[in-house]
Structure formats: C-alpha cells, structure tokens
Amino acid sequence: MAYTDDAVKAKLSSLNETQESIVSVSQWIMFHRRHADRTCAIWLERMRETTVNKRLTLIYLANEVVQQSKARRKDDFLVAFSPVIAEATATAYKGSTNDVQEKIRRTVEVWSQRRIFDKPIQDAVEARIQELDKSRSGKKSGLLGGSLFSGGSNSPAPSELQPLIPLQIAVSKANATSNPATSTANAEYEKLADPAKSAPTPPVHAARLSALLKSLSSAESAVAESIKTRQDLVNGLESLLATNRTALENDKSQLDTIRERRETMERRKREVEDAIMRGVSASAESPSPATEGEFPAQHVNGRAPTSSVEPERPKVEELTPPPTGFVTPTHSPRFEGKGLRAHAANHHVERGTNDQTIHHNSITEPSQTIAPFASVGSAIAPPRSNDPRVGASVGGGPSAKKRKLDAEFEGFGAGEDAMAGLDEDVAELLRAESGGAV
C-alpha cells in the first residue's frame, strides 16, 4: 500500500490492543520512515479525536515504533515523536481510569529506564503527568514508581531549585517544538534552493515558496520562544549561582575562623597537659612525708599513684606479766573451814639464782587445827625441831598450834631434812614462816 494520509488514518483506525495488530502497524509505519514527521502529526490528531479507551493503544503503538527505532539506530521517528510525545501522553493520561493511567506511567518509566528520548523530552513528559496528578488529587510526590522524577527519588526538589523547575519545563517544551520546525524548514529550503534540480512551473514554484515561507516563519517563532525560555532559565541559574558564590565565601571565612580557634585550643590543651606532667614529675621526685592520720594516695583513673608514704604502724601495748607476790605450790591443799583469820605480813625472800625479791602481801593461816593436814605428807607441815627459837619467835597462838602439830606428827621425818624433795621456793617460804628453824 502506497503512503498517503488516508492510508495512515486507515491503519490507525484498524489498530487494536493485541500484540499482533500493534506490531503489524508499527512495521508498516517504520517502512515509510521518510514520512515520519507526517505520520507523527496524523498520530497526534488521532490521539486528540479518538475515545479514551483507544488512546492507550496509540501510546503502545508509539512505544513500539520508538523502541524499534532506538534498537535499529534509526532516529527518524525519535526526532519526529520528540515534539509531540509530551502533549500526546498528557492527552492520553487525562481523563483515563486509574488502571489506564497506571499502564501509561509504566510505559513512561520504561522510556526513562531505557533512555529512549533525550533527557529534556523525558522530563517534559514526566512533568506533564505530574501536573495532572497534582491538579486531580493535590498530591505533591511523584506517582511514577519513584523512578521518573528527581532521579528516581520521591522527595521533592530543594526549595532553592523550585523556581527553576518551571523554567526548565518551558525550555523543554520550546525545544521540542523548535527542533522539528527547524528541521522541516531547513529540509524544504534545501529542496527549493538546490540548483541541481530543475525549476518547476511558476505556479508550482510560487506555492512551494509560500509553503517554505510558512515553515520558516513557524521555525523562527519556535526558535525565538526557545531563546526566550532558555534566557529566563539562564537568568535563574545565574541568580542561584550568585547566591551560592556568596554563601561559598561565607563558608570559607567561617572555615578559617574555626581552624584558627581549633589550633588555639590545641595549643592551650598541650600547655595544660605539660603543666600537669611537670607537677606529677616534681611530686614523684620529692615526695612529701605523710602527716599523722593521713591515708596513702589512692589510685586515680585506674593508674597507681606516682608516690606514696607508708603509714606508721599502730603502737601495741605489751603484755603484763602475772604478779609474782605469791607462789602456790603444785598440788597444795585448799584451806577450808570456818573461823579462819587472816593477818597480813610482808616477807622478803632473797633468791641467790636471779637476785630477785618476791613480796608476799598476805598470808592466811588457819586459827584452828585443820583436818586435811592430818593426812597430808611431809610436803606441807614442817618437822619437829629442838631449836628453842621456834617457840620463842612467835606468840601464844602459833606456839599452841606448833605444839599440837608436833604431838600429832611426832617422830615424822626424824633424822632427815624436812625440806627434802620440796620445790626450792616452797622450801624457802616455809623456812621464812618458821623463822629459819628448819
């Protein structure tokens, strides 16, 4: 089938949602790629006139054509669709159901991932869809899966860049319009200005010149609009650049101030540490003696003190020996009974071995005859003595006692020493009590 406007319209009318139909129509269109601009113009008119349900099929057709062109490295339809794809996508997106809108967003996301269109064209398509979403529900975050806006991030642009977003969108739109207009005008001009071609008849030549003038006028307007929008964007960028330059100078000044202060504090810190180390070294070399009641230096921060003085040991009172005033003989009988009388006497006994004096403060004697003495051996009672000093050295009471004892123990120990076998101290004590008679 030859290429005509009616043939293109017939192909678009027979298009349905099946894969076979989309592939068949796309192959016919790509075969006539020399008429890419005209085909895209008819496709846009069909997009505006058809029903809502048919628009998604036209988007799928454009997607097949541009992806095949990208894969085959044929830029005819890529250049032809660039000026109209943003408007056509917005037309298909507006008024569609949520399901259809989700499919359109997915298609636009594929274009972004595979980089089918140039970045300005892709940004323009995404911006148009975002504007429709905002106007419909007031949403301020991107709804295209997070991969179409702000480099795949759902977060909005910084406040400093917000004034530049409309300017960039306007530049993208103007560029999408001016590029095809300029390409068409240049192509028609080359056809008419080519000297190799024969000149047509005057009426045909006049009609072609009129069409060329119209194309040149459209291209001039489109380029002028592109220049205006781009100049606005440059002014905005220069304003942002001037603001950032001023902020940069302020940051540099603050950096110098902070560095100077940090260096000052580092020097002061080193001085304080050196002073501390000097003080510690001085205290370690000449430790001060500990005062009375002062505790030794404790560990500080887990480190042992540099110097410490051991505290004085406490004074311990020596043990007091038992008194030596009275020595009780081993196995001495206990004095029991009634009517005992005590009389005090002080006796001095000289000991030749160690020249010590034993003081006896009190000696208790029984006033009557004590029964236990009758059964006690000669270790307790002294023997009889013929010495007259025994009876004369004591009073009447002791004499009566001695006479009675002598009568009871008469003949006891006769002819032998009465102190034999006794402890030396006991023997001396008994001699002292008997007045040296024994």
C-alpha positions as CSV (number, residue, x, y, z in Angstrom):
1,M,0.0,0.0,0.0
2,A,1.3,3.4,-1.0
3,Y,1.8,6.0,1.7
4,T,-1.0,8.6,1.9
5,D,-2.7,10.4,4.7
6,D,-5.8,8.2,4.2
7,A,-3.7,5.1,4.4
8,V,-2.1,6.2,7.7
9,K,-5.6,7.0,9.1
10,A,-6.9,3.6,8.0
11,K,-4.0,1.8,9.7
12,L,-4.6,3.8,12.9
13,S,-8.3,3.0,12.8
14,S,-7.8,-0.7,12.4
15,L,-5.4,-0.8,15.4
16,N,-6.5,-2.8,18.4
17,E,-4.8,-3.8,21.7
18,T,-3.5,-7.2,20.5
19,Q,0.2,-7.6,20.1
20,E,-0.1,-8.7,16.5
21,S,-2.0,-5.6,15.5
22,I,0.4,-3.3,17.2
23,V,3.5,-5.0,15.6
24,S,1.9,-5.1,12.1
25,V,1.0,-1.4,12.1
26,S,4.4,-0.3,13.6
27,Q,6.3,-2.2,10.9
28,W,4.2,-0.5,8.1
29,I,4.9,2.9,9.7
30,M,8.6,2.2,10.0
31,F,8.8,1.1,6.4
32,H,7.7,4.6,5.5
33,R,10.1,6.3,7.8
34,R,10.8,9.0,5.2
35,H,7.3,10.4,6.1
36,A,8.0,10.2,9.9
37,D,7.0,13.8,10.5
38,R,3.7,13.5,8.7
39,T,2.9,10.2,10.4
40,C,3.5,11.6,13.8
41,A,1.3,14.6,13.0
42,I,-1.6,12.3,11.9
43,W,-1.0,10.1,15.0
44,L,-1.3,13.2,17.3
45,E,-4.5,14.3,15.6
46,R,-5.9,10.7,16.0
47,M,-4.9,10.9,19.7
48,R,-6.9,14.0,20.2
49,E,-10.0,12.8,18.3
50,T,-10.3,9.2,19.5
51,T,-12.0,7.9,22.6
52,V,-10.3,7.4,26.0
53,N,-10.0,3.6,25.6
54,K,-8.4,3.9,22.2
55,R,-5.7,6.3,23.4
56,L,-3.8,3.6,25.4
57,T,-3.5,1.6,22.1
58,L,-2.0,4.6,20.3
59,I,0.6,5.0,23.2
60,Y,1.5,1.3,22.8
61,L,2.0,1.9,19.1
62,A,4.3,4.9,19.6
63,N,6.2,2.9,22.2
64,E,6.8,0.0,19.7
65,V,7.9,2.4,17.0
66,V,10.4,4.4,19.1
67,Q,11.9,1.3,20.8
68,Q,12.4,-0.4,17.5
69,S,13.9,2.8,16.1
70,K,16.3,3.0,19.0
71,A,17.3,-0.6,18.7
72,R,18.0,-0.2,14.9
73,R,19.7,3.1,15.4
74,K,17.2,4.9,13.1
75,D,16.4,8.3,14.6
76,D,13.7,9.4,12.2
77,F,10.8,8.6,14.4
78,L,12.7,9.5,17.6
79,V,13.1,13.0,16.2
80,A,9.6,13.1,14.9
81,F,7.9,12.0,18.1
82,S,10.0,14.2,20.4
83,P,8.0,17.4,19.9
84,V,4.6,15.8,20.3
85,I,5.1,12.9,22.7
86,A,4.7,15.1,25.9
87,E,1.4,16.5,24.7
88,A,0.1,13.2,23.4
89,T,1.0,11.4,26.6
90,A,-0.8,14.1,28.7
91,T,-3.8,13.8,26.4
92,A,-4.0,10.0,26.9
93,Y,-3.4,10.3,30.6
94,K,-6.0,13.0,31.3
95,G,-9.5,11.6,32.0
96,S,-8.4,8.0,31.9
97,T,-9.2,5.4,34.6
98,N,-6.7,4.5,37.3
99,D,-5.8,1.3,35.5
100,V,-5.1,3.0,32.2
101,Q,-3.1,5.7,34.0
102,E,-1.0,3.1,35.7
103,K,-0.2,1.5,32.4
104,I,0.8,4.8,30.9
105,R,3.0,5.6,33.9
106,R,4.7,2.2,33.4
107,T,5.3,2.9,29.7
108,V,6.9,6.3,30.6
109,E,9.0,4.6,33.2
110,V,10.3,2.2,30.6
111,W,11.3,5.2,28.3
112,S,13.2,6.6,31.3
113,Q,15.0,3.4,32.1
114,R,16.0,2.7,28.5
115,R,16.7,6.3,27.7
116,I,14.6,6.3,24.6
117,F,14.2,10.1,24.4
118,D,16.6,12.8,25.4
119,K,16.5,14.0,29.0
120,P,14.7,17.3,28.3
121,I,11.9,15.4,26.4
122,Q,11.7,12.8,29.1
123,D,11.5,15.5,31.8
124,A,8.7,17.3,29.9
125,V,6.7,14.1,29.7
126,E,7.1,13.4,33.4
127,A,6.3,17.0,34.3
128,R,3.0,16.9,32.3
129,I,1.9,13.8,34.1
130,Q,2.9,15.2,37.5
131,E,0.9,18.3,36.9
132,L,-2.2,16.3,36.0
133,D,-1.8,14.2,39.2
134,K,-1.4,17.4,41.3
135,S,-4.4,19.1,39.8
136,R,-6.5,16.0,40.3
137,S,-5.7,14.9,43.9
138,G,-3.3,17.6,45.2
139,K,-0.5,15.1,45.6
140,K,2.9,16.6,45.8
141,S,5.0,13.5,45.4
142,G,5.7,11.7,42.2
143,L,3.4,8.8,41.3
144,L,5.5,7.1,38.6
145,G,7.1,4.5,40.8
146,G,9.7,6.8,42.1
147,S,12.0,6.4,39.1
148,L,10.7,9.2,36.9
149,F,11.2,12.3,39.0
150,S,14.2,13.7,40.8
151,G,16.5,10.9,39.6
152,G,14.3,8.1,41.0
153,S,13.6,9.7,44.4
154,N,10.1,10.5,45.7
155,S,11.4,13.5,47.7
156,P,10.6,17.0,46.2
157,A,13.2,19.2,44.8
158,P,15.0,21.6,47.2
159,S,13.4,24.9,47.8
160,E,16.3,26.7,46.0
161,L,15.6,24.8,42.9
162,Q,11.8,25.2,42.9
163,P,11.9,28.4,40.8
164,L,14.0,26.7,38.2
165,I,11.6,23.8,37.6
166,P,9.0,25.7,35.6
167,L,11.8,27.4,33.6
168,Q,13.3,24.0,32.7
169,I,9.9,22.6,31.7
170,A,9.3,25.7,29.5
171,V,12.7,25.2,27.8
172,S,12.0,21.5,27.2
173,K,8.6,22.3,25.6
174,A,10.1,25.1,23.5
175,N,12.9,22.9,22.4
176,A,10.6,20.1,21.5
177,T,8.6,22.5,19.3
178,S,11.5,24.4,17.7
179,N,13.6,21.3,16.7
180,P,11.1,19.7,14.3
181,A,10.0,23.1,13.0
182,T,13.6,24.0,12.2
183,S,14.3,20.6,10.7
184,T,11.2,20.9,8.4
185,A,12.0,24.4,7.3
186,N,15.6,23.5,6.6
187,A,14.6,20.5,4.5
188,E,12.1,22.5,2.4
189,Y,14.6,25.2,1.9
190,E,17.3,22.8,0.6
191,K,14.8,21.3,-1.8
192,L,13.9,24.6,-3.4
193,A,17.4,26.1,-3.2
194,D,19.1,23.0,-4.8
195,P,20.5,24.2,-8.1
196,A,20.8,20.7,-9.4
197,K,17.0,20.3,-9.5
198,S,15.0,21.7,-12.4
199,A,12.8,24.6,-11.6
200,P,9.1,23.8,-11.5
201,T,6.4,25.8,-13.3
202,P,5.8,29.2,-11.9
203,P,2.5,28.4,-10.2
204,V,4.0,25.3,-8.5
205,H,7.1,27.2,-7.6
206,A,5.1,30.0,-6.1
207,A,3.1,27.5,-4.0
208,R,6.3,25.9,-2.8
209,L,7.8,29.2,-1.9
210,S,4.7,30.1,0.1
211,A,4.9,26.8,2.0
212,L,8.6,27.3,2.6
213,L,8.0,30.9,3.9
214,K,5.3,29.5,6.2
215,S,7.7,26.8,7.5
216,L,10.4,29.3,8.0
217,S,8.1,31.6,9.9
218,S,7.0,28.8,12.2
219,A,10.6,27.8,12.8
220,E,11.5,31.4,13.5
221,S,8.8,31.7,16.1
222,A,9.6,28.4,17.7
223,V,13.3,29.3,18.0
224,A,12.6,32.8,19.3
225,E,10.4,31.2,22.0
226,S,13.1,28.7,22.8
227,I,15.6,31.5,23.1
228,K,13.3,33.4,25.5
229,T,12.7,30.5,27.8
230,R,16.3,29.5,27.8
231,Q,17.3,33.1,28.7
232,D,14.9,33.0,31.6
233,L,16.5,29.7,32.7
234,V,20.0,31.2,32.4
235,N,19.0,34.2,34.5
236,G,17.6,31.9,37.2
237,L,20.7,29.8,37.1
238,E,22.9,33.0,37.4
239,S,20.9,34.2,40.3
240,L,21.3,30.8,42.0
241,L,25.0,30.8,41.1
242,A,25.5,34.3,42.6
243,T,23.7,33.2,45.8
244,N,25.9,30.1,46.1
245,R,29.0,32.1,45.4
246,T,28.2,34.5,48.3
247,A,27.4,31.5,50.5
248,L,30.7,29.9,49.4
249,E,32.7,33.0,50.5
250,N,30.9,33.0,53.9
251,D,31.7,29.3,54.3
252,K,35.4,29.9,53.5
253,S,35.5,32.7,56.1
254,Q,33.9,30.5,58.7
255,L,36.2,27.7,57.9
256,D,39.3,29.9,58.5
257,T,37.9,31.1,61.8
258,I,37.1,27.6,63.0
259,R,40.5,26.3,62.1
260,E,42.2,29.2,63.9
261,R,40.1,28.5,67.0
262,R,40.8,24.8,66.9
263,E,44.6,25.4,66.6
264,T,44.4,27.8,69.6
265,M,42.6,25.3,71.7
266,E,45.0,22.6,70.8
267,R,48.0,24.7,71.9
268,R,46.2,25.5,75.2
269,K,45.4,21.8,75.7
270,R,49.1,20.9,75.2
271,E,50.2,23.6,77.7
272,V,47.8,22.3,80.3
273,E,48.9,18.7,79.8
274,D,52.6,19.7,80.0
275,A,51.9,21.6,83.3
276,I,50.2,18.6,84.7
277,M,53.1,16.3,83.7
278,R,55.6,18.7,85.3
279,G,53.7,18.8,88.5
280,V,53.5,15.0,88.6
281,S,57.2,14.6,87.9
282,A,58.1,17.1,90.7
283,S,55.9,15.3,93.2
284,A,57.4,11.9,92.2
285,E,61.0,13.2,92.6
286,S,60.4,14.8,96.1
287,P,57.5,13.2,97.9
288,S,56.2,15.0,100.9
289,P,56.1,13.0,104.2
290,A,52.8,11.8,105.3
291,T,51.3,13.5,108.3
292,E,49.8,11.7,111.2
293,G,46.4,10.2,110.4
294,E,46.9,10.8,106.6
295,F,45.9,8.0,104.3
296,P,48.1,6.8,101.5
297,A,47.5,8.1,97.9
298,Q,44.7,6.3,96.2
299,H,44.6,5.0,92.6
300,V,43.3,7.7,90.2
301,N,41.6,6.7,86.9
302,G,42.9,3.2,87.2
303,R,46.6,4.2,87.5
304,A,48.8,3.8,90.5
305,P,50.0,7.0,92.2
306,T,53.4,8.2,91.4
307,S,54.5,8.3,95.1
308,S,53.0,7.1,98.4
309,V,54.2,7.1,102.0
310,E,53.5,4.0,104.1
311,P,51.6,5.0,107.3
312,E,53.1,4.4,110.7
313,R,52.3,1.1,112.3
314,P,50.0,1.3,115.4
315,K,51.5,1.0,118.8
316,V,50.7,-2.2,120.6
317,E,50.7,-2.3,124.4
318,E,53.0,-5.0,125.8
319,L,51.6,-7.9,127.7
320,T,51.6,-7.5,131.5
321,P,53.1,-10.5,133.3
322,P,51.2,-12.0,136.2
323,P,52.1,-10.8,139.7
324,T,54.8,-12.8,141.5
325,G,53.9,-11.8,145.0
326,F,52.5,-15.3,146.0
327,V,53.5,-18.6,144.6
328,T,51.2,-21.5,145.2
329,P,52.9,-24.9,145.3
330,T,51.8,-27.6,143.0
331,H,49.2,-30.0,144.5
332,S,48.7,-27.7,147.5
333,P,45.6,-28.5,149.5
334,R,42.8,-26.0,149.7
335,F,42.2,-24.4,153.1
336,E,38.6,-24.9,154.1
337,G,36.7,-24.4,157.3
338,K,35.2,-21.8,159.5
339,G,36.8,-19.4,161.9
340,L,39.7,-18.6,159.6
341,R,41.5,-15.4,160.4
342,A,43.8,-13.6,158.1
343,H,46.8,-11.5,159.1
344,A,49.0,-9.5,156.8
345,A,52.7,-9.8,156.7
346,N,55.4,-8.7,154.4
347,H,58.3,-11.1,153.9
348,H,61.4,-10.7,151.9
349,V,63.0,-13.8,150.3
350,E,66.3,-13.5,148.7
351,R,66.9,-15.8,145.8
352,G,70.5,-16.4,145.0
353,T,70.0,-17.5,141.4
354,N,68.5,-14.4,139.9
355,D,68.8,-11.9,142.8
356,Q,65.1,-11.1,142.6
357,T,62.9,-10.2,145.6
358,I,59.4,-11.7,146.0
359,H,56.9,-9.6,148.1
360,H,54.2,-11.5,149.8
361,N,51.4,-9.2,150.7
362,S,49.2,-11.5,152.7
363,I,49.4,-15.0,154.1
364,T,46.4,-16.7,155.6
365,E,46.8,-19.2,158.3
366,P,44.0,-21.3,160.0
367,S,43.2,-20.4,163.5
368,Q,42.4,-23.9,164.4
369,T,43.6,-27.3,163.6
370,I,42.7,-28.2,160.0
371,A,41.7,-31.8,159.4
372,P,43.2,-32.2,156.0
373,F,46.6,-31.6,157.3
374,A,46.4,-34.9,159.3
375,S,46.5,-36.8,156.0
376,V,49.0,-34.7,154.2
377,G,52.6,-35.8,154.0
378,S,55.6,-34.0,155.0
379,A,55.5,-31.8,151.9
380,I,53.1,-29.4,153.9
381,A,53.9,-29.5,157.6
382,P,57.5,-28.8,158.9
383,P,59.1,-31.5,161.1
384,R,59.8,-31.2,164.8
385,S,62.7,-29.2,165.8
386,N,64.6,-28.9,169.1
387,D,65.6,-25.3,168.3
388,P,64.3,-23.2,171.1
389,R,63.9,-20.2,168.7
390,V,60.8,-21.8,167.2
391,G,58.6,-21.3,170.2
392,A,60.2,-18.0,171.2
393,S,59.8,-16.3,167.8
394,V,56.1,-16.4,167.7
395,G,53.2,-15.6,170.1
396,G,51.0,-17.8,172.1
397,G,48.7,-18.8,169.2
398,P,51.3,-20.1,166.9
399,S,53.1,-21.9,169.7
400,A,50.0,-23.8,170.7
401,K,49.5,-24.8,167.0
402,K,53.1,-25.9,166.7
403,R,52.9,-28.0,169.9
404,K,49.8,-29.7,168.7
405,L,51.3,-30.4,165.3
406,D,54.4,-31.7,166.9
407,A,52.3,-34.0,169.1
408,E,50.4,-35.3,166.1
409,F,53.4,-35.8,163.9
410,E,55.9,-36.9,166.5
411,G,58.7,-38.8,165.0
412,F,57.7,-37.8,161.4
413,G,60.9,-37.2,159.4
414,A,63.3,-37.7,162.3
415,G,66.9,-37.9,161.3
416,E,66.4,-36.4,157.8
417,D,65.9,-33.0,156.2
418,A,62.3,-31.9,156.4
419,M,62.6,-29.8,153.2
420,A,64.0,-32.6,151.1
421,G,62.0,-33.2,147.9
422,L,60.2,-29.8,148.0
423,D,60.4,-27.0,145.5
424,E,63.1,-24.6,146.4
425,D,60.7,-21.6,146.5
426,V,58.3,-23.5,148.7
427,A,61.1,-24.6,151.0
428,E,62.4,-21.0,151.4
429,L,58.8,-19.9,152.1
430,L,58.4,-22.5,154.8
431,R,61.7,-21.6,156.3
432,A,60.8,-17.9,156.4
433,E,57.5,-18.7,158.1
434,S,59.2,-20.9,160.7
435,G,61.8,-18.3,161.4
436,G,64.7,-20.2,160.0
437,A,64.3,-23.1,162.4
438,V,64.2,-25.7,159.7
